Amino acid sequence: MNRVTVAATTLLAGLTLTACAPSSSDPQPVAQPDTTSSTTTPPPTTTAAKPATSKRGAIIKQVGEEGGTWTSEDGPKAYSFVLNSMELITDCKDSDTPLLKMSFTVETGPAVKESQIFNGFNFYTVDEKGRIDDDVYAWTVSSCVSDASGAIDAPLPNSTYEPVIVVEATSPTGIVGYRPHSSGPEAVSWEWNYPA
């Protein structure tokens, strides 16, 4: 092999290696941050607080608080109601027991299907010892409570009613409950302490 060929081969190999080697002025690749997290945090969930219930499973209400029934958990309202006032009547001559007069506001929604709501026979009382009396509707005492009303028969949708229900209070203090024949998934019955 002659010297010219060896020199040319050496020069060519040197150039090839130099072309492959990065120069100090060439930009170096930058490591990109990992944008995927191995521990993803789920979005916060908002769960509606369940209402307080009695040992009978009834939703506990105060005077002025709304209750109601819906066709399904997220469906349209059948009807809602508010107990506006309670009055214990102890001087009715036509009754052997004190009477509890309750004034309600009832608002029907588009999905009301009941043929009758707020029938006095759907009310019950619980005395201080926990005894339940479900035969308390005082429908014969109109002489003591002139504005007492009966059930709301054939309620119209999207309407407002103001029934006055009177029941016998088997003890001076206790609980009165409303248990309609049909109710939505959120409630079966509602209870209030009396006197309010």
MDTraj code that builds the backbone (N, CA, C; nanometers):
import mdtraj as md
import numpy as np

residues = "MET ASN ARG VAL THR VAL ALA ALA THR THR LEU LEU ALA GLY LEU THR LEU THR ALA CYS ALA PRO SER SER SER ASP PRO GLN PRO VAL ALA GLN PRO ASP THR THR SER SER THR THR THR PRO PRO PRO THR THR THR ALA ALA LYS PRO ALA THR SER LYS ARG GLY ALA ILE ILE LYS GLN VAL GLY GLU GLU GLY GLY THR TRP THR SER GLU ASP GLY PRO LYS ALA TYR SER PHE VAL LEU ASN SER MET GLU LEU ILE THR ASP CYS LYS ASP SER ASP THR PRO LEU LEU LYS MET SER PHE THR VAL GLU THR GLY PRO ALA VAL LYS GLU SER GLN ILE PHE ASN GLY PHE ASN PHE TYR THR VAL ASP GLU LYS GLY ARG ILE ASP ASP ASP VAL TYR ALA TRP THR VAL SER SER CYS VAL SER ASP ALA SER GLY ALA ILE ASP ALA PRO LEU PRO ASN SER THR TYR GLU PRO VAL ILE VAL VAL GLU ALA THR SER PRO THR GLY ILE VAL GLY TYR ARG PRO HIS SER SER GLY PRO GLU ALA VAL SER TRP GLU TRP ASN TYR PRO ALA".split()
xyz = np.array([
    [0.0868, -0.1158, 0.0000],
    [0.0000, 0.0000, 0.0000],
    [0.0905, 0.1207, 0.0000],
    [0.0602, 0.2178, -0.0781],
    [0.1475, 0.3325, -0.0812],
    [0.1051, 0.4376, 0.0178],
    [0.1892, 0.5320, 0.0429],
    [0.1669, 0.6325, 0.1456],
    [0.0485, 0.7225, 0.1137],
    [0.0202, 0.7494, -0.0102],
    [-0.0889, 0.8383, -0.0483],
    [-0.2236, 0.7716, -0.0141],
    [-0.2344, 0.6435, -0.0422],
    [-0.3590, 0.5740, -0.0140],
    [-0.3836, 0.5673, 0.1354],
    [-0.2807, 0.5390, 0.2144],
    [-0.2948, 0.5314, 0.3605],
    [-0.3330, 0.6676, 0.4153],
    [-0.2735, 0.7721, 0.3699],
    [-0.3034, 0.9070, 0.4180],
    [-0.4470, 0.9446, 0.3839],
    [-0.4904, 0.9090, 0.2616],
    [-0.6263, 0.9443, 0.2206],
    [-0.7282, 0.8669, 0.3025],
    [-0.6974, 0.7369, 0.3296],
    [-0.7890, 0.6561, 0.4080],
    [-0.7970, 0.7078, 0.5493],
    [-0.6850, 0.7466, 0.6088],
    [-0.6816, 0.7998, 0.7449],
    [-0.7576, 0.9305, 0.7517],
    [-0.7401, 1.0179, 0.6544],
    [-0.8091, 1.1458, 0.6510],
    [-0.9596, 1.1254, 0.6384],
    [-1.0028, 1.0329, 0.5517],
    [-1.1439, 1.0074, 0.5308],
    [-1.2092, 0.9512, 0.6571],
    [-1.1411, 0.8618, 0.7261],
    [-1.1948, 0.8048, 0.8500],
    [-1.2079, 0.9112, 0.9563],
    [-1.1101, 1.0019, 0.9640],
    [-1.1147, 1.1110, 1.0615],
    [-1.2308, 1.2040, 1.0350],
    [-1.2565, 1.2341, 0.9107],
    [-1.3679, 1.3221, 0.8755],
    [-1.5016, 1.2561, 0.9072],
    [-1.5082, 1.1257, 0.8810],
    [-1.6323, 1.0549, 0.9080],
    [-1.6621, 1.0560, 1.0559],
    [-1.5654, 1.0335, 1.1407],
    [-1.5855, 1.0344, 1.2853],
    [-1.6173, 1.1746, 1.3354],
    [-1.5535, 1.2736, 1.2757],
    [-1.5780, 1.4109, 1.3169],
    [-1.7192, 1.4521, 1.2812],
    [-1.7684, 1.4093, 1.1664],
    [-1.9037, 1.4458, 1.1251],
    [-2.0091, 1.3816, 1.2150],
    [-1.9789, 1.2652, 1.2718],
    [-2.0749, 1.1976, 1.3571],
    [-2.0701, 1.2474, 1.5001],
    [-1.9614, 1.3027, 1.5426],
    [-1.9494, 1.3486, 1.6815],
    [-2.0153, 1.4832, 1.6961],
    [-2.0956, 1.5056, 1.8045],
    [-2.1606, 1.6354, 1.8209],
    [-2.0606, 1.7413, 1.8552],
    [-2.0805, 1.8577, 1.8028],
    [-1.9917, 1.9679, 1.8330],
    [-2.0441, 2.0394, 1.9564],
    [-1.9573, 2.1093, 2.0254],
    [-1.9975, 2.1787, 2.1477],
    [-2.0965, 2.2905, 2.1194],
    [-2.1057, 2.3351, 1.9961],
    [-2.1996, 2.4418, 1.9635],
    [-2.3352, 2.3886, 1.9175],
    [-2.3486, 2.2562, 1.8916],
    [-2.4770, 2.2003, 1.8511],
    [-2.5726, 2.1999, 1.9710],
    [-2.7020, 2.2326, 1.9503],
    [-2.7959, 2.2296, 2.0621],
    [-2.8185, 2.0865, 2.1101],
    [-2.8166, 2.0705, 2.2410],
    [-2.8380, 1.9394, 2.3016],
    [-2.9876, 1.9192, 2.3265],
    [-3.0382, 1.7963, 2.3125],
    [-3.1807, 1.7725, 2.3397],
    [-3.2105, 1.7936, 2.4881],
    [-3.3269, 1.8565, 2.5154],
    [-3.3682, 1.8851, 2.6531],
    [-3.4736, 1.7826, 2.6939],
    [-3.4583, 1.7241, 2.8135],
    [-3.5564, 1.6266, 2.8624],
    [-3.6874, 1.6988, 2.8908],
    [-3.7955, 1.6482, 2.8336],
    [-3.9275, 1.7076, 2.8539],
    [-3.9898, 1.6506, 2.9823],
    [-4.0587, 1.7346, 3.0621],
    [-4.1228, 1.6818, 3.1832],
    [-4.2365, 1.5869, 3.1475],
    [-4.2585, 1.4872, 3.2337],
    [-4.3665, 1.3908, 3.2149],
    [-4.4973, 1.4576, 3.2542],
    [-4.5875, 1.4727, 3.1568],
    [-4.7143, 1.5410, 3.1856],
    [-4.8220, 1.4461, 3.2335],
    [-4.7962, 1.3166, 3.2282],
    [-4.8947, 1.2214, 3.2801],
    [-4.8574, 1.1861, 3.4221],
    [-4.9538, 1.1931, 3.5093],
    [-4.9303, 1.1626, 3.6504],
    [-4.9767, 1.0212, 3.6797],
    [-4.8978, 0.9525, 3.7591],
    [-4.9359, 0.8157, 3.7933],
    [-5.0431, 0.8138, 3.9016],
    [-5.0556, 0.9232, 3.9750],
    [-5.1599, 0.9300, 4.0784],
    [-5.2545, 1.0434, 4.0440],
    [-5.3546, 1.0140, 3.9639],
    [-5.4516, 1.1164, 3.9266],
    [-5.5538, 1.1323, 4.0382],
    [-5.5870, 1.2549, 4.0702],
    [-5.6842, 1.2840, 4.1752],
    [-5.8218, 1.2932, 4.1121],
    [-5.9177, 1.2101, 4.1589],
    [-6.0517, 1.2183, 4.1008],
    [-6.1184, 1.3495, 4.1382],
    [-6.2085, 1.3985, 4.0544],
    [-6.2785, 1.5234, 4.0874],
    [-6.3644, 1.5033, 4.2116],
    [-6.3809, 1.6092, 4.2911],
    [-6.4620, 1.5951, 4.4123],
    [-6.6070, 1.5631, 4.3788],
    [-6.6663, 1.4789, 4.4587],
    [-6.8071, 1.4446, 4.4379],
    [-6.8923, 1.5213, 4.5371],
    [-7.0078, 1.5627, 4.4920],
    [-7.1007, 1.6332, 4.5806],
    [-7.2194, 1.5422, 4.6058],
    [-7.2255, 1.4918, 4.7265],
    [-7.3363, 1.4059, 4.7656],
    [-7.4275, 1.4846, 4.8575],
    [-7.5552, 1.4869, 4.8237],
    [-7.6508, 1.5596, 4.9069],
    [-7.6611, 1.4914, 5.0426],
    [-7.6619, 1.5730, 5.1458],
    [-7.6719, 1.5183, 5.2801],
    [-7.8090, 1.4549, 5.2990],
    [-7.8077, 1.3379, 5.3596],
    [-7.9360, 1.2713, 5.3861],
    [-8.0032, 1.3405, 5.5024],
    [-8.1348, 1.3579, 5.4945],
    [-8.2049, 1.4254, 5.6037],
    [-8.2085, 1.3384, 5.7293],
    [-8.2199, 1.4056, 5.8429],
    [-8.2311, 1.3338, 5.9702],
    [-8.3632, 1.2588, 5.9737],
    [-8.3588, 1.1366, 6.0245],
    [-8.4807, 1.0564, 6.0334],
    [-8.5030, 1.0103, 6.1769],
    [-8.6275, 0.9837, 6.2066],
    [-8.6648, 0.9306, 6.3377],
    [-8.6380, 0.7804, 6.3400],
    [-8.6547, 0.7192, 6.4550],
    [-8.6348, 0.5742, 6.4613],
    [-8.7434, 0.4985, 6.3849],
    [-8.8475, 0.5676, 6.3440],
    [-8.9499, 0.5073, 6.2598],
    [-8.9189, 0.5250, 6.1115],
    [-8.8097, 0.5904, 6.0804],
    [-8.7700, 0.6120, 5.9411],
    [-8.8301, 0.7355, 5.8783],
    [-8.9039, 0.8151, 5.9535],
    [-8.9666, 0.9367, 5.9004],
    [-8.8658, 1.0512, 5.8990],
    [-8.8783, 1.1384, 5.8013],
    [-8.7925, 1.2564, 5.7937],
    [-8.8397, 1.3567, 5.8982],
    [-8.7472, 1.4027, 5.9798],
    [-8.7801, 1.4969, 6.0874],
    [-8.7821, 1.6379, 6.0299],
    [-8.8911, 1.7089, 6.0546],
    [-8.9076, 1.8453, 6.0038],
    [-8.9383, 1.9412, 6.1181],
    [-8.9103, 2.0687, 6.0922],
    [-8.9491, 2.1780, 6.1807],
    [-9.0590, 2.2566, 6.1110],
    [-9.1364, 2.3300, 6.1879],
    [-9.2365, 2.4179, 6.1275],
    [-9.1644, 2.5138, 6.0323],
    [-9.2158, 2.5269, 5.9122],
    [-9.1560, 2.6163, 5.8127],
    [-9.0624, 2.5473, 5.7149],
    [-9.0262, 2.4218, 5.7400],
    [-8.9387, 2.3486, 5.6480],
    [-9.0209, 2.2748, 5.5429],
    [-8.9669, 2.2701, 5.4218],
    [-9.0383, 2.2065, 5.3117],
    [-9.0161, 2.0553, 5.3102],
    [-9.1210, 1.9840, 5.2730],
    [-9.1135, 1.8410, 5.2444],
    [-9.1789, 1.8192, 5.1095],
    [-9.1723, 1.6989, 5.0571],
    [-9.2384, 1.6774, 4.9298],
    [-9.2109, 1.5416, 4.8713],
    [-9.2762, 1.5112, 4.7614],
    [-9.2576, 1.3858, 4.6908],
    [-9.2267, 1.4134, 4.5448],
    [-9.1442, 1.3265, 4.4894],
    [-9.1044, 1.3372, 4.3496],
    [-9.1326, 1.2046, 4.2817],
    [-9.1464, 1.2073, 4.1501],
    [-9.1754, 1.0839, 4.0771],
    [-9.0534, 0.9929, 4.0735],
    [-8.9338, 1.0511, 4.0807],
    [-8.8095, 0.9754, 4.0895],
    [-8.7067, 1.0690, 4.1500],
    [-8.5863, 1.0183, 4.1749],
    [-8.4867, 1.1006, 4.2433],
    [-8.4585, 1.2304, 4.1691],
    [-8.4546, 1.2250, 4.0372],
    [-8.4266, 1.3464, 3.9600],
    [-8.5445, 1.3839, 3.8700],
    [-8.6603, 1.3283, 3.8987],
    [-8.7774, 1.3548, 3.8166],
    [-8.8546, 1.4764, 3.8625],
    [-8.9642, 1.5051, 3.7970],
    [-9.0442, 1.6230, 3.8324],
    [-9.1178, 1.6046, 3.9648],
    [-9.1493, 1.7165, 4.0260],
    [-9.2161, 1.7167, 4.1566],
    [-9.3615, 1.6738, 4.1428],
    [-9.4034, 1.5887, 4.2365],
    [-9.5456, 1.5563, 4.2465],
    [-9.6137, 1.6648, 4.3288],
    [-9.5668, 1.6845, 4.4534],
    [-9.6130, 1.7970, 4.5346],
    [-9.5162, 1.8214, 4.6481],
    [-9.5145, 1.9443, 4.6936],
    [-9.4341, 1.9816, 4.8102],
    [-9.5266, 2.0489, 4.9101],
    [-9.4807, 2.0551, 5.0349],
    [-9.5651, 2.1149, 5.1384],
    [-9.4789, 2.1756, 5.2475],
    [-9.5384, 2.2710, 5.3176],
    [-9.4761, 2.3349, 5.4335],
    [-9.5808, 2.3407, 5.5435],
    [-9.5436, 2.2959, 5.6628],
    [-9.6294, 2.3153, 5.7796],
    [-9.6020, 2.4559, 5.8297],
    [-9.6995, 2.5446, 5.8133],
    [-9.6802, 2.6856, 5.8489],
    [-9.6967, 2.7117, 5.9983],
    [-9.7920, 2.6415, 6.0608],
    [-9.8161, 2.6649, 6.2036],
    [-9.8848, 2.5451, 6.2664],
    [-9.8671, 2.5361, 6.3993],
    [-9.9328, 2.4330, 6.4804],
    [-9.9927, 2.5016, 6.6016],
    [-10.1118, 2.4602, 6.6379],
    [-10.1769, 2.5182, 6.7564],
    [-10.2408, 2.4054, 6.8363],
    [-10.2092, 2.3987, 6.9638],
    [-10.2691, 2.2983, 7.0519],
    [-10.3942, 2.3585, 7.1141],
    [-10.5080, 2.2970, 7.0910],
    [-10.6367, 2.3460, 7.1409],
    [-10.6796, 2.2549, 7.2565],
    [-10.6917, 2.3126, 7.3735],
    [-10.7228, 2.2311, 7.4929],
    [-10.8634, 2.2562, 7.5473],
    [-10.9383, 2.3495, 7.4888],
    [-11.0684, 2.3857, 7.5465],
    [-11.1860, 2.3534, 7.4542],
    [-11.1723, 2.2517, 7.3696],
    [-11.2830, 2.2144, 7.2807],
    [-11.3782, 2.1221, 7.3559],
    [-11.5009, 2.1643, 7.3708],
    [-11.5997, 2.0857, 7.4460],
    [-11.6422, 1.9595, 7.3715],
    [-11.6243, 1.9585, 7.2393],
    [-11.6657, 1.8429, 7.1602],
    [-11.5578, 1.7341, 7.1515],
    [-11.4463, 1.7536, 7.2196],
    [-11.3390, 1.6552, 7.2136],
    [-11.2916, 1.6201, 7.3540],
    [-11.2722, 1.4921, 7.3794],
    [-11.2216, 1.4471, 7.5087],
    [-11.0705, 1.4681, 7.5214],
    [-11.0026, 1.4862, 7.4114],
    [-10.8572, 1.5032, 7.4130],
    [-10.8213, 1.6392, 7.3527],
    [-10.7018, 1.6895, 7.3816],
    [-10.6576, 1.8130, 7.3150],
    [-10.6509, 1.7916, 7.1640],
    [-10.6647, 1.8996, 7.0905],
    [-10.6593, 1.8946, 6.9447],
    [-10.5355, 1.9670, 6.8949],
    [-10.4815, 1.9181, 6.7863],
    [-10.3664, 1.9819, 6.7239],
    [-10.4102, 2.0312, 6.5864],
    [-10.4125, 2.1632, 6.5719],
    [-10.4525, 2.2256, 6.4454],
    [-10.3253, 2.2594, 6.3675],
    [-10.3185, 2.2125, 6.2424],
    [-10.2000, 2.2335, 6.1585],
    [-10.2402, 2.3012, 6.0277],
    [-10.1736, 2.4111, 5.9970],
    [-10.1995, 2.4845, 5.8725],
    [-10.0843, 2.4600, 5.7754],
    [-10.1160, 2.4117, 5.6572],
    [-10.0162, 2.3776, 5.5558],
    [-10.0314, 2.4644, 5.4322],
    [-9.9239, 2.4760, 5.3570],
    [-9.9281, 2.5229, 5.2188],
    [-9.8789, 2.4071, 5.1341],
    [-9.9574, 2.3672, 5.0373],
    [-9.9238, 2.2548, 4.9504],
    [-9.9167, 2.3063, 4.8074],
    [-9.8069, 2.2765, 4.7396],
    [-9.7909, 2.3163, 4.5993],
    [-9.7725, 2.1909, 4.5153],
    [-9.8610, 2.1716, 4.4202],
    [-9.8490, 2.0559, 4.3323],
    [-9.7571, 2.0903, 4.2158],
    [-9.6891, 1.9888, 4.1658],
    [-9.6031, 2.0053, 4.0503],
    [-9.6683, 1.9462, 3.9270],
    [-9.5932, 1.9382, 3.8185],
    [-9.6510, 1.8857, 3.6944],
    [-9.6795, 1.7360, 3.7004],
    [-9.6198, 1.6667, 3.7977],
    [-9.6328, 1.5206, 3.8004],
    [-9.7264, 1.4703, 3.9094],
    [-9.8125, 1.5567, 3.9629],
    [-9.9041, 1.5089, 4.0668],
    [-10.0019, 1.4097, 4.0049],
    [-10.0103, 1.2905, 4.0671],
    [-10.0982, 1.1863, 4.0136],
    [-10.1938, 1.1343, 4.1186],
    [-10.1714, 1.1707, 4.2447],
    [-10.2563, 1.1210, 4.3515],
    [-10.3995, 1.1698, 4.3327],
    [-10.4939, 1.0858, 4.3644],
    [-10.6334, 1.1275, 4.3554],
    [-10.6727, 1.2086, 4.4779],
    [-10.5922, 1.1967, 4.5850],
    [-10.6226, 1.2698, 4.7081],
    [-10.4930, 1.2854, 4.7876],
    [-10.4677, 1.4050, 4.8358],
    [-10.3516, 1.4274, 4.9219],
    [-10.3958, 1.5037, 5.0466],
    [-10.3172, 1.4928, 5.1478],
    [-10.3438, 1.5571, 5.2777],
    [-10.4790, 1.5184, 5.3347],
    [-10.5035, 1.3912, 5.3304],
    [-10.6202, 1.3356, 5.3962],
    [-10.5860, 1.3248, 5.5447],
    [-10.6746, 1.3669, 5.6307],
    [-10.6489, 1.3605, 5.7741],
    [-10.6224, 1.2206, 5.8252],
    [-10.6721, 1.1199, 5.7527],
    [-10.6494, 0.9812, 5.7931],
    [-10.5057, 0.9361, 5.7666],
    [-10.4267, 1.0187, 5.6981],
    [-10.2856, 0.9870, 5.6742],
    [-10.1935, 1.0400, 5.7843],
    [-10.2539, 1.0952, 5.8900],
    [-10.1734, 1.1486, 6.0008],
    [-10.1756, 1.0519, 6.1194],
    [-10.0705, 1.0576, 6.1994],
    [-10.0605, 0.9757, 6.3204],
    [-9.9887, 1.0572, 6.4276],
    [-10.0004, 1.0154, 6.5512],
    [-9.9261, 1.0796, 6.6600],
    [-9.8442, 0.9745, 6.7335],
    [-9.7393, 1.0232, 6.7976],
    [-9.6529, 0.9395, 6.8805],
    [-9.6452, 1.0088, 7.0156],
    [-9.6838, 0.9379, 7.1227],
    [-9.6825, 1.0024, 7.2544],
    [-9.5438, 0.9951, 7.3180],
    [-9.5340, 1.0474, 7.4411],
    [-9.4048, 1.0564, 7.5090],
    [-9.3412, 0.9197, 7.5332],
    [-9.4217, 0.8157, 7.5365],
    [-9.3694, 0.6804, 7.5596],
    [-9.3427, 0.6043, 7.4295],
    [-9.3604, 0.6712, 7.3155],
    [-9.3340, 0.6081, 7.1872],
    [-9.4502, 0.5297, 7.1298],
    [-9.5675, 0.5421, 7.1894],
    [-9.6843, 0.4698, 7.1390],
    [-9.7451, 0.5458, 7.0218],
    [-9.7763, 0.4736, 6.9161],
    [-9.8310, 0.5342, 6.7933],
    [-9.9824, 0.5180, 6.7916],
    [-10.0492, 0.6272, 6.7565],
    [-10.1939, 0.6240, 6.7365],
    [-10.2188, 0.6734, 6.5944],
    [-10.2684, 0.5846, 6.5091],
    [-10.2924, 0.6253, 6.3698],
    [-10.4406, 0.6470, 6.3394],
    [-10.5191, 0.6607, 6.4455],
    [-10.6617, 0.6924, 6.4285],
    [-10.6888, 0.8236, 6.5021],
    [-10.6292, 0.9319, 6.4523],
    [-10.6340, 1.0597, 6.5245],
    [-10.7045, 1.1712, 6.4487],
    [-10.7483, 1.1456, 6.3276],
    [-10.8118, 1.2523, 6.2489],
    [-10.9397, 1.2974, 6.3183],
    [-10.9445, 1.4244, 6.3537],
    [-11.0593, 1.4807, 6.4265],
    [-11.1529, 1.5494, 6.3275],
    [-11.2227, 1.4739, 6.2496],
    [-11.3074, 1.5299, 6.1442],
    [-11.4434, 1.5753, 6.1956],
    [-11.4745, 1.5501, 6.3201],
    [-11.6066, 1.5882, 6.3724],
    [-11.6022, 1.7106, 6.4636],
    [-11.4932, 1.7830, 6.4656],
    [-11.4801, 1.8941, 6.5619],
    [-11.4876, 2.0303, 6.4944],
    [-11.5674, 2.0422, 6.3918],
    [-11.5766, 2.1702, 6.3204],
    [-11.6306, 2.2813, 6.4097],
    [-11.6990, 2.2444, 6.5186],
    [-11.7483, 2.3483, 6.6091],
    [-11.6335, 2.4199, 6.6801],
    [-11.5205, 2.3551, 6.6959],
    [-11.4052, 2.4157, 6.7637],
    [-11.3055, 2.4768, 6.6664],
    [-11.2994, 2.4244, 6.5457],
    [-11.2038, 2.4740, 6.4459],
    [-11.2814, 2.4985, 6.3178],
    [-11.3260, 2.6216, 6.3006],
    [-11.4158, 2.6518, 6.1881],
    [-11.3465, 2.6433, 6.0524],
    [-11.2141, 2.6623, 6.0484],
    [-11.1463, 2.6614, 5.9189],
    [-11.0833, 2.5263, 5.8869],
    [-11.1185, 2.4222, 5.9614],
    [-11.0650, 2.2886, 5.9323],
    [-11.1136, 2.2430, 5.7951],
    [-11.0264, 2.1762, 5.7221],
    [-11.0625, 2.1297, 5.5884],
    [-11.0374, 1.9799, 5.5789],
    [-11.0945, 1.9217, 5.4791],
    [-11.0713, 1.7801, 5.4552],
    [-10.9534, 1.7627, 5.3623],
    [-10.9493, 1.6496, 5.2983],
    [-10.8407, 1.6187, 5.2068],
    [-10.8480, 1.7068, 5.0822],
    [-10.7374, 1.7135, 5.0116],
    [-10.7350, 1.7801, 4.8810],
    [-10.7722, 1.6721, 4.7797],
    [-10.8947, 1.6782, 4.7306],
    [-10.9422, 1.5788, 4.6351],
    [-10.9070, 1.6198, 4.4930],
    [-10.8614, 1.5240, 4.4142],
    [-10.8277, 1.5454, 4.2730],
    [-10.7430, 1.6715, 4.2548],
    [-10.6242, 1.6769, 4.3172],
    [-10.5422, 1.7982, 4.3052],
    [-10.4997, 1.8242, 4.1609],
    [-10.5068, 1.9500, 4.1233],
    [-10.4662, 1.9912, 3.9889],
    [-10.3154, 2.0141, 3.9860],
    [-10.2498, 1.9916, 3.8723],
    [-10.1060, 2.0171, 3.8648],
    [-10.0764, 2.1671, 3.8736],
    [-9.9574, 2.1976, 3.9225],
    [-9.9070, 2.3358, 3.9300],
    [-10.0050, 2.4293, 4.0009],
    [-10.0546, 2.3847, 4.1158],
    [-10.1536, 2.4614, 4.1918],
    [-10.1111, 2.4716, 4.3381],
    [-10.1714, 2.5673, 4.4096],
    [-10.1419, 2.5885, 4.5513],
    [-10.2688, 2.5692, 4.6331],
    [-10.2557, 2.4953, 4.7427],
    [-10.3669, 2.4691, 4.8345],
    [-10.3212, 2.5027, 4.9760],
    [-10.4171, 2.5326, 5.0630],
    [-10.3860, 2.5650, 5.2027],
    [-10.4776, 2.4860, 5.2970],
    [-10.4522, 2.3561, 5.3104],
    [-10.5371, 2.2759, 5.3979],
    [-10.5085, 2.3014, 5.5458],
    [-10.6118, 2.2874, 5.6272],
    [-10.5993, 2.2951, 5.7739],
    [-10.6449, 2.1595, 5.8266],
    [-10.5515, 2.0878, 5.8862],
    [-10.5787, 1.9528, 5.9354],
    [-10.5827, 1.9562, 6.0879],
    [-10.6812, 1.8881, 6.1449],
    [-10.6938, 1.8813, 6.2909],
    [-10.6880, 1.7343, 6.3323],
    [-10.5991, 1.7049, 6.4262],
    [-10.5885, 1.5688, 6.4793],
    [-10.5992, 1.5730, 6.6308],
    [-10.6335, 1.4599, 6.6887],
    [-10.6367, 1.4493, 6.8345],
    [-10.4937, 1.4318, 6.8848],
    [-10.4572, 1.5125, 6.9820],
    [-10.3248, 1.5018, 7.0431],
    [-10.3395, 1.4143, 7.1671],
    [-10.2944, 1.2929, 7.1571],
    [-10.3160, 1.1974, 7.2659],
    [-10.2366, 1.2313, 7.3918],
    [-10.1399, 1.3210, 7.3786],
    [-10.0661, 1.3695, 7.4964],
    [-10.0325, 1.5156, 7.4719],
    [-10.0063, 1.5945, 7.5790],
    [-9.9812, 1.7374, 7.5596],
    [-9.8556, 1.7679, 7.4792],
    [-9.7592, 1.6786, 7.4809],
    [-9.6393, 1.6938, 7.3964],
    [-9.6153, 1.5618, 7.3262],
    [-9.5597, 1.5679, 7.2090],
    [-9.5332, 1.4450, 7.1348],
    [-9.4905, 1.4739, 6.9929],
    [-9.5255, 1.3831, 6.9046],
    [-9.4860, 1.3908, 6.7638],
    [-9.6106, 1.3682, 6.6795],
    [-9.6225, 1.4451, 6.5722],
    [-9.7278, 1.4201, 6.4737],
    [-9.6590, 1.3870, 6.3420],
    [-9.7138, 1.2885, 6.2715],
    [-9.6539, 1.2452, 6.1456],
    [-9.7539, 1.2434, 6.0330],
    [-9.7027, 1.2601, 5.9114],
    [-9.7831, 1.2521, 5.7898],
    [-9.7260, 1.1399, 5.7042],
    [-9.8077, 1.0434, 5.6715],
    [-9.7660, 0.9287, 5.5920],
    [-9.8644, 0.9121, 5.4762],
    [-9.8307, 0.9661, 5.3591],
    [-9.9228, 0.9528, 5.2450],
    [-9.9271, 0.8083, 5.1955],
    [-10.0309, 0.7764, 5.1215],
    [-10.0423, 0.6408, 5.0677],
    [-9.9323, 0.6112, 4.9681],
    [-9.8915, 0.7101, 4.8931],
    [-9.7832, 0.6905, 4.7971],
    [-9.6848, 0.8045, 4.8126],
    [-9.5583, 0.7735, 4.8008],
    [-9.4559, 0.8777, 4.8107],
    [-9.3372, 0.8379, 4.7248],
    [-9.2545, 0.9365, 4.6931],
    [-9.1392, 0.9136, 4.6077],
    [-9.0251, 0.8457, 4.6810],
    [-8.9110, 0.8298, 4.6137],
    [-8.8000, 0.7561, 4.6720],
    [-8.7337, 0.8284, 4.7876],
    [-8.7565, 0.9591, 4.8002],
    [-8.6876, 1.0353, 4.9036],
    [-8.7552, 1.0281, 5.0394],
    [-8.8806, 0.9904, 5.0462],
    [-8.9484, 0.9950, 5.1755],
    [-9.0653, 0.9003, 5.1798],
    [-9.0927, 0.8514, 5.2981],
    [-9.2114, 0.7705, 5.3206],
    [-9.3067, 0.8478, 5.4107],
    [-9.2528, 0.9133, 5.5104],
    [-9.3349, 0.9941, 5.6010],
    [-9.2501, 1.1057, 5.6598],
    [-9.3196, 1.2020, 5.7208],
    [-9.2541, 1.3167, 5.7823],
    [-9.3081, 1.3352, 5.9225],
    [-9.2268, 1.3855, 6.0140],
    [-9.2694, 1.4037, 6.1527],
    [-9.2258, 1.5403, 6.2048],
    [-9.3111, 1.5953, 6.2942],
    [-9.2852, 1.7215, 6.3610],
    [-9.3086, 1.7025, 6.5122],
    [-9.2287, 1.7661, 6.5932],
    [-9.2546, 1.7682, 6.7368],
    [-9.3617, 1.8720, 6.7675],
    [-9.4476, 1.8435, 6.8626],
    [-9.5445, 1.9426, 6.9063],
    [-9.5422, 1.9489, 7.0582],
    [-9.5761, 2.0590, 7.1203],
    [-9.6023, 2.1872, 7.0528],
    [-9.4743, 2.2413, 6.9918],
    [-9.4892, 2.3146, 6.8835],
    [-9.3744, 2.3659, 6.8106],
    [-9.3060, 2.4769, 6.8872],
])
top = md.Topology()
chain = top.add_chain()
for i, resn in enumerate(residues, 1):
    res = top.add_residue(resn, chain, resSeq=i)
    for name in ("N", "CA", "C"):
        top.add_atom(name, md.element.get_by_symbol(name[0]), res)
traj = md.Trajectory(xyz[None], top)
